[in-house]
Amino acid sequence: MRFFRRSRTRSLTAAPLELAAPRRHRRVLVLGCVLLLIAALAGVGSQYLQAHREVMRRVGELEHENTRLREDADRAKLAMEVEKATRSQLEKQIAELNDQLDRIKGELGFFKSQGSGRR
């Protein structure tokens, strides 16, 4: 009569059959996906920061060059103003010397005419 006695494994067949991974595996899978996503975001963030640093370095170089060029332009502008002032003074001197030359030529012509009348 042992045959009709209920076996201890009969309770295993009483539960419905599920084709799903246990919750522990699902949690590990979700955790793995989250870690993979974090690693991917870290890689993208690292590349972004590296590109940003390169851009900021280039901006710094361009600002330095811009400052140098502005200083060069200011020096050239100052030199041009000095040259204009010098040119203006020289033109004024030339005009004065031309007036003086015309006056002396007139006096010379007068003296020549006076000297030729005496002979």
Steps between C-alpha positions, in 0.01 A plus 500: 500500500788715483417571148186691581657713756562855402860580414687796632567632150133519410492863628751595231251426226216679671653849445443672164792487256669839441764572239664795674831556663498529873486855636861484604614458138272782388651734758851408388400560139349842581803590710730394215304714252513798735876457547546468124297818447704683763824384336378615158396838639836534674679429171291754311546752781874445494515561126284811540725638774810430294350681201389785727851531643644514147251769404576701814874469434448628146281785628778595742756501219274714281434746784875530559561556129214751487653694791839502330351618171307778676821616667678494162215698344513756784875540454459541123220754555720698738791488254270622223378791715862594577580479129202722414608758759857489371380533141282795592793673675729432203241637255468811715880542506518451123234766449690740729829426321335553160363837618842594632660389172254709297572802722878451467468457121307825488766676703773349282323623187470844654869509593599380153291770340655762730848374433461503119378861510823620671738379235 
